[in-house]
Amino acid sequence: MVVQDSSPELTDDETDRLFHALAAATRRDILRRTIEREQSVSALAADYDMSFAAVQKHVAVLEAAHLIVKRAEGRERLVRADPVMIARARALLSRYEDLWRARIDRLDAFLAEPEH
């Protein structure tokens, strides 16, 4: 599935929530797993050496950052990655990459100038 990034740039608050959500290895792993396929919170929790409540808290952080979407199906809570927010995050990181590449290119050009 290809998702076009047609939404506006992330706000400062959205960016803060995004980086906070991605700061923990467990949350990055949950995101990776939910990109592959929708999963129940119970199935996610079974693979971690922590309480179900702790996994729920990780899911809540990802949900607050809009990186995952949670829905109810009977008694289960299913989560999946949100491709729109992932595309927005990718666009943000791409802008940072472009900024740093331009700075490095300018530094390379400056260092390549002959001394006067």
Backbone bond lengths (Angstrom), bond angles and torsions (degrees), N, CA, C in turn:
res aa  C-N    CA-C-N  psi(-1)  N-CA   C-N-CA  omega(-1)  CA-C   N-CA-C  phi
1 M - - - 1.443 - - 1.522 108.99 -
2 V 1.305 117.32 126.25 1.457 122.40 176.94 1.521 107.83 -102.18
3 V 1.316 115.38 128.38 1.457 120.27 -179.07 1.513 107.99 -114.52
4 Q 1.310 115.52 125.58 1.455 120.50 177.22 1.522 109.17 -82.43
5 D 1.324 116.98 140.35 1.458 121.03 178.42 1.517 108.49 -91.60
6 S 1.341 115.20 87.81 1.456 119.44 -179.24 1.522 111.65 -102.84
7 S 1.326 116.98 0.42 1.459 119.98 -178.44 1.527 110.12 -88.15
8 P 1.316 115.74 161.43 1.462 119.79 -177.18 1.532 111.30 -67.86
9 E 1.320 114.31 168.43 1.463 119.42 176.93 1.513 110.14 -58.42
10 L 1.311 114.68 154.08 1.458 119.52 177.53 1.522 110.02 -67.82
11 T 1.323 115.45 141.55 1.464 119.80 174.58 1.521 108.24 -74.17
12 D 1.322 116.72 169.80 1.464 120.18 176.85 1.523 111.10 -60.03
13 D 1.337 117.17 -41.56 1.469 120.47 178.95 1.530 111.04 -64.17
14 E 1.316 117.29 -42.52 1.469 120.32 178.23 1.523 110.94 -63.97
15 T 1.322 116.53 -40.18 1.461 120.66 178.58 1.525 110.42 -64.56
16 D 1.325 116.97 -42.89 1.468 120.33 177.61 1.522 110.96 -60.38
17 R 1.334 117.26 -45.38 1.469 120.78 179.80 1.529 110.75 -64.68
18 L 1.325 116.93 -38.41 1.455 121.43 179.13 1.523 111.10 -61.29
19 F 1.333 116.44 -52.23 1.465 119.42 -178.32 1.522 111.69 -67.58
20 H 1.327 117.67 -34.87 1.466 120.30 175.79 1.531 109.76 -62.96
21 A 1.321 116.63 -44.31 1.459 120.82 -179.13 1.527 111.47 -63.25
22 L 1.308 116.76 -38.60 1.464 120.81 -177.32 1.530 113.10 -84.45
23 A 1.319 117.49 -2.96 1.469 121.07 -176.91 1.523 113.00 -73.47
24 A 1.317 117.99 -20.70 1.465 121.33 -177.20 1.528 110.75 -104.31
25 A 1.324 115.70 133.62 1.469 121.12 -178.88 1.529 111.87 -59.67
26 T 1.323 117.10 -38.80 1.467 119.90 179.98 1.521 110.41 -62.52
27 R 1.324 117.19 -42.43 1.471 119.72 179.92 1.519 110.95 -67.55
28 R 1.323 117.55 -38.43 1.465 119.27 176.97 1.534 110.15 -63.08
29 D 1.333 116.42 -38.58 1.457 120.13 178.91 1.533 111.12 -67.57
30 I 1.325 117.16 -42.25 1.470 120.31 176.51 1.521 109.74 -60.09
31 L 1.315 117.29 -43.04 1.462 120.35 178.64 1.525 110.55 -61.89
32 R 1.320 116.95 -45.93 1.474 120.90 178.97 1.518 110.48 -58.05
33 R 1.317 116.60 -45.56 1.461 120.79 -178.14 1.524 112.01 -66.22
34 T 1.319 117.70 -34.92 1.465 120.12 -179.07 1.522 112.40 -83.61
35 I 1.318 117.16 -12.89 1.470 119.62 170.35 1.524 108.29 -72.32
36 E 1.329 115.35 -39.17 1.459 120.26 -178.71 1.519 111.57 -65.82
37 R 1.355 116.99 -43.14 1.461 120.81 178.14 1.527 109.83 -168.10
38 E 1.308 115.83 155.65 1.461 121.79 175.91 1.529 108.46 -63.59
39 Q 1.344 115.62 138.86 1.457 120.12 -179.09 1.514 110.27 -139.53
40 S 1.311 115.09 154.81 1.464 119.07 175.26 1.527 108.60 -79.31
41 V 1.317 115.08 152.97 1.465 119.68 176.73 1.523 109.28 -61.34
42 S 1.316 117.19 -35.78 1.472 121.15 178.01 1.527 111.34 -61.58
43 A 1.327 117.57 -44.50 1.463 121.24 178.99 1.521 110.83 -64.74
44 L 1.315 116.55 -39.92 1.464 119.56 176.77 1.523 110.29 -62.25
45 A 1.329 116.42 -46.74 1.463 121.52 -175.88 1.522 112.08 -62.67
46 A 1.321 117.00 -31.53 1.469 120.71 -177.32 1.530 112.40 -61.93
47 D 1.320 116.97 -23.75 1.470 120.49 -175.91 1.523 114.24 -94.82
48 Y 1.318 117.85 4.75 1.464 120.20 -178.83 1.524 110.44 -119.74
49 D 1.293 114.99 146.47 1.465 121.33 177.97 1.528 108.74 -88.21
50 M 1.331 114.75 63.58 1.463 121.73 177.96 1.514 107.32 -155.44
51 S 1.297 116.28 169.00 1.464 120.14 -178.54 1.526 110.85 -70.13
52 F 1.328 114.29 158.90 1.455 120.77 174.65 1.526 109.91 -58.01
53 A 1.351 116.18 -41.36 1.469 120.67 -179.98 1.526 111.30 -61.13
54 A 1.329 117.44 -37.94 1.469 120.27 178.80 1.519 110.66 -65.64
55 V 1.335 116.94 -40.97 1.469 120.02 177.63 1.528 109.71 -65.12
56 Q 1.330 116.94 -40.29 1.468 119.97 176.94 1.527 110.89 -58.67
57 K 1.324 116.98 -38.63 1.472 120.17 178.64 1.524 110.64 -65.41
58 H 1.330 117.20 -40.68 1.466 120.23 176.91 1.530 110.13 -62.29
59 V 1.319 116.21 -42.98 1.463 120.87 178.31 1.529 109.90 -61.49
60 A 1.334 116.72 -40.77 1.471 120.53 -179.80 1.532 111.33 -63.09
61 V 1.326 116.88 -37.96 1.475 120.11 178.05 1.527 109.82 -65.32
62 L 1.326 116.84 -43.74 1.468 120.30 177.85 1.524 111.37 -64.41
63 E 1.315 116.06 -37.62 1.465 120.47 178.45 1.529 110.75 -67.65
64 A 1.329 117.38 -39.91 1.470 120.78 178.48 1.526 111.46 -64.35
65 A 1.323 116.14 -29.68 1.467 121.21 177.29 1.529 111.32 -84.86
66 H 1.321 117.08 -0.56 1.466 123.85 179.79 1.528 112.45 64.34
67 L 1.338 116.41 21.66 1.461 119.76 177.43 1.520 111.73 -82.39
68 I 1.321 117.05 -23.03 1.454 120.94 175.60 1.520 109.40 -131.82
69 V 1.319 114.66 159.48 1.455 122.57 176.75 1.523 106.47 -120.19
70 K 1.326 115.70 133.47 1.462 120.70 179.73 1.522 108.40 -112.65
71 R 1.335 115.20 139.77 1.462 119.44 177.10 1.520 108.52 -140.61
72 A 1.312 114.64 155.62 1.457 120.68 178.95 1.519 109.51 -94.28
73 E 1.310 115.06 138.44 1.461 121.81 171.64 1.523 105.98 -137.26
74 G 1.303 115.34 97.78 1.461 119.59 -172.62 1.518 109.29 66.12
75 R 1.308 116.37 -127.31 1.462 121.08 -179.92 1.524 112.49 -88.85
76 E 1.310 116.31 -9.23 1.463 119.67 -176.95 1.519 111.11 -91.67
77 R 1.314 114.89 152.09 1.462 122.48 172.40 1.521 106.58 -111.53
78 L 1.328 115.17 118.24 1.460 121.31 -178.97 1.519 109.31 -102.26
79 V 1.318 115.46 141.57 1.461 120.23 179.23 1.518 109.51 -127.34
80 R 1.324 114.02 145.68 1.465 121.23 175.73 1.518 107.65 -143.90
81 A 1.300 115.19 153.49 1.465 120.19 177.35 1.520 109.43 -68.28
82 D 1.329 116.04 148.16 1.459 121.45 177.59 1.526 108.15 -98.00
83 P 1.329 117.91 106.04 1.466 119.97 -176.07 1.524 113.49 -63.59
84 V 1.325 117.57 -26.11 1.467 119.69 179.76 1.527 110.14 -67.46
85 M 1.337 116.96 -47.24 1.468 119.19 179.64 1.517 111.08 -68.01
86 I 1.312 117.10 -36.07 1.469 119.29 177.25 1.526 109.81 -62.52
87 A 1.319 117.59 -39.72 1.470 121.17 176.77 1.524 110.68 -64.58
88 R 1.333 116.76 -40.27 1.474 119.89 178.15 1.526 110.51 -64.89
89 A 1.334 116.90 -40.78 1.466 120.98 178.39 1.529 110.30 -64.74
90 R 1.324 116.13 -41.91 1.462 120.61 178.41 1.538 110.27 -61.26
91 A 1.327 116.83 -41.06 1.466 120.59 179.01 1.530 110.76 -63.93
92 L 1.332 116.50 -40.66 1.467 120.25 177.28 1.528 110.69 -61.14
93 L 1.321 116.70 -48.11 1.463 120.61 -179.58 1.528 111.25 -65.03
94 S 1.311 116.94 -34.08 1.463 120.72 176.91 1.527 110.87 -64.44
95 R 1.347 116.24 -39.63 1.474 119.11 177.53 1.532 110.40 -64.50
96 Y 1.329 116.86 -40.54 1.474 119.78 176.68 1.529 110.50 -62.76
97 E 1.314 116.42 -41.97 1.464 120.26 179.18 1.531 110.42 -62.21
98 D 1.325 116.94 -44.92 1.463 120.81 178.76 1.528 111.04 -60.12
99 L 1.318 116.35 -42.64 1.463 121.19 178.81 1.525 111.05 -59.82
100 W 1.326 117.16 -48.43 1.469 120.28 -178.27 1.513 112.23 -70.26
101 R 1.331 117.73 -36.10 1.473 119.32 177.04 1.529 110.45 -63.94
102 A 1.323 117.10 -40.01 1.469 120.59 178.34 1.530 110.08 -64.10
103 R 1.307 117.76 -40.74 1.475 120.98 178.63 1.526 111.11 -64.84
104 I 1.310 116.66 -42.45 1.469 120.48 179.16 1.522 110.22 -66.08
105 D 1.333 116.76 -40.18 1.468 120.09 177.88 1.531 110.72 -61.30
106 R 1.340 116.74 -42.03 1.471 119.79 178.07 1.524 111.13 -64.76
107 L 1.320 116.41 -39.60 1.467 119.88 178.10 1.522 110.45 -65.68
108 D 1.333 117.77 -42.65 1.464 121.41 176.85 1.527 110.92 -59.42
109 A 1.331 117.09 -43.67 1.458 121.08 179.96 1.531 110.42 -64.65
110 F 1.314 116.51 -40.77 1.469 120.61 179.38 1.531 109.76 -64.16
111 L 1.314 117.91 -43.85 1.453 121.68 -178.40 1.534 112.51 -69.90
112 A 1.329 115.95 -24.52 1.467 120.38 -179.78 1.529 112.46 -82.54
113 E 1.337 117.02 -13.24 1.467 119.68 179.63 1.523 110.18 -67.07
114 P 1.344 116.14 138.04 1.461 118.54 177.30 1.538 110.50 -67.04
115 E 1.306 115.22 147.42 1.468 118.14 178.45 1.521 109.42 -69.59
116 H 1.304 114.92 145.63 1.475 119.93 -178.31 1.490 110.57 -92.46
